[in-house]
């Protein structure tokens, strides 16, 4: 049972790191993008660029959230209507 809970926890961790904005991976990706922009500006001798505005990505975050919710509802519906049977 402990192994099952641990594997579920690791799966949720990996899913949360997908680089989509509603998930933590999206925030990590925007931070990496901002850091890369700073490094490029520093190497080229340009002034430091403005910080990334994550609020401008909120419509995309809403769309991804609605898509993930729709997929979840579809999977729950499919499990109720025609559940998966193992072994035959």
N, C-alpha and C positions, 0 to 999 in steps of 0.2 A: 504494500500500500504506500509506503514511504517513497519507493521508487516511482510509482505512478504520479504522486504529487510532485516529486522533483522534476520529472520529465514534463509535466504540464507547466510548471513554473518556468522552465527553460524555454519551452515553446512560446509562452506568452512574452518572455523577454525578447526573443528573436523577432517575433511579430511586431513588438512595439518599436523595434529599431528600423523598421521599413521606412525609407525616407519620404514619407507622406506627412504633410503639415499637421494634421490632427494628432499624429503620433509623435513620440519623442524623437524619432529618427529625423523627422522634418525639421525640428529645432536644431538638432545636431548638424544637419546638412546646411542650414542657413548660417550657422556659426562657422562651419568649415569654409563656406563660400566667402564670408566676410573676412576670415583670416587669410584666405588665398588672395583676395583683392588687396589686402594690406601688404602682403609680401611682394606682390607684383608692383604695387606703387612704390614700395621701399626700394626695390631693385632698380626701378626705372628713374628714381629720384623725383617722383611726383608727390604732390601733397596727399596726406592720408584721406582715403575716400570716406564718404558718409557711411554710417552704420546701415545695415540691411533693415528695411522696414517690413517686418513680418506681418503687420496689420494689413498691408496691401494684398497679402495672399489669403486673406480670410474667405473670400468667395470660393477659392479653390479648396480650402479646408472644409467648407460646408458641403461642397459637392462630393468630396471624398468621404466625408462622414455619412452623407445620405446614401452613397453607393455601398459602403460597407454595411450599413444598416439594412439596405435592401437585399444584399446577398445573404445576410444573416437570417432575415425573415424568410427568404426563399428556401434556404436550407432547412429551417425549422418546419416549414410547410411540407417540403419534400419528405422529411423524416416522419411526419405524421401521416401523410397520404400513402406513401410507399416506403416503409422502412427497409433498411438494408438487412439482408439475411446472410449470414455466414454459413458456408458449407452446403448451399444448395437450394 
